[in-house]
Amino acid sequence: MVVFDTVYNPETTLLVKEAKLKGCNVITGVAMFIRQAALQFELFTGQPAPEDLMREELKKAIGPVKY
């Protein structure tokens, strides 16, 4: 079974946690967000999107608050 959660912040929602515990394949909202951004980037620029960089920057942006 595949569980897909569109919520990207937080990435690990209760749905994602429970699905993983039950052995499901999980696609998180971060994957959706990055793929959507990558497609937009490619359509706009005609160049391959830097998906790893996009994922890294998104994780920094939505990570825990630093004091």
PyMOL CGO cylinders between C-alpha atoms (Angstrom):
from pymol import cmd
from pymol.cgo import CYLINDER

trace = [
    CYLINDER, 0.00, 0.00, 0.00, 1.14, 3.54, -0.76, 0.3, 1, 1, 1, 1, 1, 1,
    CYLINDER, 1.14, 3.54, -0.76, 0.21, 6.48, 1.45, 0.3, 1, 1, 1, 1, 1, 1,
    CYLINDER, 0.21, 6.48, 1.45, 0.60, 9.98, 0.05, 0.3, 1, 1, 1, 1, 1, 1,
    CYLINDER, 0.60, 9.98, 0.05, 0.35, 12.99, 2.36, 0.3, 1, 1, 1, 1, 1, 1,
    CYLINDER, 0.35, 12.99, 2.36, 0.36, 16.45, 0.77, 0.3, 1, 1, 1, 1, 1, 1,
    CYLINDER, 0.36, 16.45, 0.77, 1.32, 18.23, 4.01, 0.3, 1, 1, 1, 1, 1, 1,
    CYLINDER, 1.32, 18.23, 4.01, 4.97, 19.33, 3.81, 0.3, 1, 1, 1, 1, 1, 1,
    CYLINDER, 4.97, 19.33, 3.81, 5.33, 21.15, 7.13, 0.3, 1, 1, 1, 1, 1, 1,
    CYLINDER, 5.33, 21.15, 7.13, 5.77, 19.18, 9.26, 0.3, 1, 1, 1, 1, 1, 1,
    CYLINDER, 5.77, 19.18, 9.26, 6.96, 16.49, 6.89, 0.3, 1, 1, 1, 1, 1, 1,
    CYLINDER, 6.96, 16.49, 6.89, 6.37, 13.69, 9.36, 0.3, 1, 1, 1, 1, 1, 1,
    CYLINDER, 6.37, 13.69, 9.36, 2.67, 13.96, 10.15, 0.3, 1, 1, 1, 1, 1, 1,
    CYLINDER, 2.67, 13.96, 10.15, 0.69, 11.49, 12.23, 0.3, 1, 1, 1, 1, 1, 1,
    CYLINDER, 0.69, 11.49, 12.23, -0.51, 9.90, 8.97, 0.3, 1, 1, 1, 1, 1, 1,
    CYLINDER, -0.51, 9.90, 8.97, 3.08, 9.44, 7.78, 0.3, 1, 1, 1, 1, 1, 1,
    CYLINDER, 3.08, 9.44, 7.78, 4.18, 8.02, 11.14, 0.3, 1, 1, 1, 1, 1, 1,
    CYLINDER, 4.18, 8.02, 11.14, 1.31, 5.54, 11.28, 0.3, 1, 1, 1, 1, 1, 1,
    CYLINDER, 1.31, 5.54, 11.28, 1.74, 4.48, 7.66, 0.3, 1, 1, 1, 1, 1, 1,
    CYLINDER, 1.74, 4.48, 7.66, 5.45, 3.80, 8.17, 0.3, 1, 1, 1, 1, 1, 1,
    CYLINDER, 5.45, 3.80, 8.17, 4.69, 1.76, 11.30, 0.3, 1, 1, 1, 1, 1, 1,
    CYLINDER, 4.69, 1.76, 11.30, 2.28, -0.34, 9.26, 0.3, 1, 1, 1, 1, 1, 1,
    CYLINDER, 2.28, -0.34, 9.26, 4.91, -0.94, 6.57, 0.3, 1, 1, 1, 1, 1, 1,
    CYLINDER, 4.91, -0.94, 6.57, 3.37, 1.24, 3.87, 0.3, 1, 1, 1, 1, 1, 1,
    CYLINDER, 3.37, 1.24, 3.87, 5.37, 2.98, 1.17, 0.3, 1, 1, 1, 1, 1, 1,
    CYLINDER, 5.37, 2.98, 1.17, 5.11, 6.67, 2.04, 0.3, 1, 1, 1, 1, 1, 1,
    CYLINDER, 5.11, 6.67, 2.04, 5.31, 9.74, -0.17, 0.3, 1, 1, 1, 1, 1, 1,
    CYLINDER, 5.31, 9.74, -0.17, 5.46, 12.93, 1.87, 0.3, 1, 1, 1, 1, 1, 1,
    CYLINDER, 5.46, 12.93, 1.87, 4.37, 16.43, 1.02, 0.3, 1, 1, 1, 1, 1, 1,
    CYLINDER, 4.37, 16.43, 1.02, 8.02, 17.42, 0.64, 0.3, 1, 1, 1, 1, 1, 1,
    CYLINDER, 8.02, 17.42, 0.64, 8.33, 15.06, -2.33, 0.3, 1, 1, 1, 1, 1, 1,
    CYLINDER, 8.33, 15.06, -2.33, 5.21, 16.58, -3.89, 0.3, 1, 1, 1, 1, 1, 1,
    CYLINDER, 5.21, 16.58, -3.89, 6.35, 20.14, -3.21, 0.3, 1, 1, 1, 1, 1, 1,
    CYLINDER, 6.35, 20.14, -3.21, 9.82, 19.56, -4.71, 0.3, 1, 1, 1, 1, 1, 1,
    CYLINDER, 9.82, 19.56, -4.71, 8.51, 17.75, -7.79, 0.3, 1, 1, 1, 1, 1, 1,
    CYLINDER, 8.51, 17.75, -7.79, 5.96, 20.48, -8.43, 0.3, 1, 1, 1, 1, 1, 1,
    CYLINDER, 5.96, 20.48, -8.43, 8.64, 23.18, -8.08, 0.3, 1, 1, 1, 1, 1, 1,
    CYLINDER, 8.64, 23.18, -8.08, 11.01, 21.22, -10.31, 0.3, 1, 1, 1, 1, 1, 1,
    CYLINDER, 11.01, 21.22, -10.31, 8.44, 20.94, -13.09, 0.3, 1, 1, 1, 1, 1, 1,
    CYLINDER, 8.44, 20.94, -13.09, 7.71, 24.66, -12.87, 0.3, 1, 1, 1, 1, 1, 1,
    CYLINDER, 7.71, 24.66, -12.87, 11.45, 25.45, -12.97, 0.3, 1, 1, 1, 1, 1, 1,
    CYLINDER, 11.45, 25.45, -12.97, 11.95, 23.23, -16.02, 0.3, 1, 1, 1, 1, 1, 1,
    CYLINDER, 11.95, 23.23, -16.02, 8.98, 24.71, -17.87, 0.3, 1, 1, 1, 1, 1, 1,
    CYLINDER, 8.98, 24.71, -17.87, 10.12, 28.26, -17.12, 0.3, 1, 1, 1, 1, 1, 1,
    CYLINDER, 10.12, 28.26, -17.12, 13.84, 27.87, -17.79, 0.3, 1, 1, 1, 1, 1, 1,
    CYLINDER, 13.84, 27.87, -17.79, 14.04, 24.89, -20.15, 0.3, 1, 1, 1, 1, 1, 1,
    CYLINDER, 14.04, 24.89, -20.15, 16.80, 23.54, -17.87, 0.3, 1, 1, 1, 1, 1, 1,
    CYLINDER, 16.80, 23.54, -17.87, 16.81, 20.55, -15.52, 0.3, 1, 1, 1, 1, 1, 1,
    CYLINDER, 16.81, 20.55, -15.52, 15.84, 21.55, -12.00, 0.3, 1, 1, 1, 1, 1, 1,
    CYLINDER, 15.84, 21.55, -12.00, 18.37, 21.22, -9.16, 0.3, 1, 1, 1, 1, 1, 1,
    CYLINDER, 18.37, 21.22, -9.16, 16.04, 18.98, -7.13, 0.3, 1, 1, 1, 1, 1, 1,
    CYLINDER, 16.04, 18.98, -7.13, 18.64, 18.08, -4.48, 0.3, 1, 1, 1, 1, 1, 1,
    CYLINDER, 18.64, 18.08, -4.48, 19.37, 21.76, -3.87, 0.3, 1, 1, 1, 1, 1, 1,
    CYLINDER, 19.37, 21.76, -3.87, 15.65, 22.55, -3.78, 0.3, 1, 1, 1, 1, 1, 1,
    CYLINDER, 15.65, 22.55, -3.78, 15.06, 19.80, -1.21, 0.3, 1, 1, 1, 1, 1, 1,
    CYLINDER, 15.06, 19.80, -1.21, 18.00, 20.97, 0.90, 0.3, 1, 1, 1, 1, 1, 1,
    CYLINDER, 18.00, 20.97, 0.90, 16.81, 24.59, 0.91, 0.3, 1, 1, 1, 1, 1, 1,
    CYLINDER, 16.81, 24.59, 0.91, 13.21, 23.63, 1.66, 0.3, 1, 1, 1, 1, 1, 1,
    CYLINDER, 13.21, 23.63, 1.66, 14.34, 21.50, 4.61, 0.3, 1, 1, 1, 1, 1, 1,
    CYLINDER, 14.34, 21.50, 4.61, 16.33, 24.49, 5.93, 0.3, 1, 1, 1, 1, 1, 1,
    CYLINDER, 16.33, 24.49, 5.93, 13.35, 26.79, 5.51, 0.3, 1, 1, 1, 1, 1, 1,
    CYLINDER, 13.35, 26.79, 5.51, 10.82, 24.54, 7.25, 0.3, 1, 1, 1, 1, 1, 1,
    CYLINDER, 10.82, 24.54, 7.25, 13.20, 23.09, 9.83, 0.3, 1, 1, 1, 1, 1, 1,
    CYLINDER, 13.20, 23.09, 9.83, 12.96, 23.72, 13.54, 0.3, 1, 1, 1, 1, 1, 1,
    CYLINDER, 12.96, 23.72, 13.54, 13.19, 27.33, 14.68, 0.3, 1, 1, 1, 1, 1, 1,
    CYLINDER, 13.19, 27.33, 14.68, 16.72, 28.25, 15.74, 0.3, 1, 1, 1, 1, 1, 1,
    CYLINDER, 16.72, 28.25, 15.74, 17.23, 30.67, 18.60, 0.3, 1, 1, 1, 1, 1, 1,
]
cmd.load_cgo(trace, "trace")
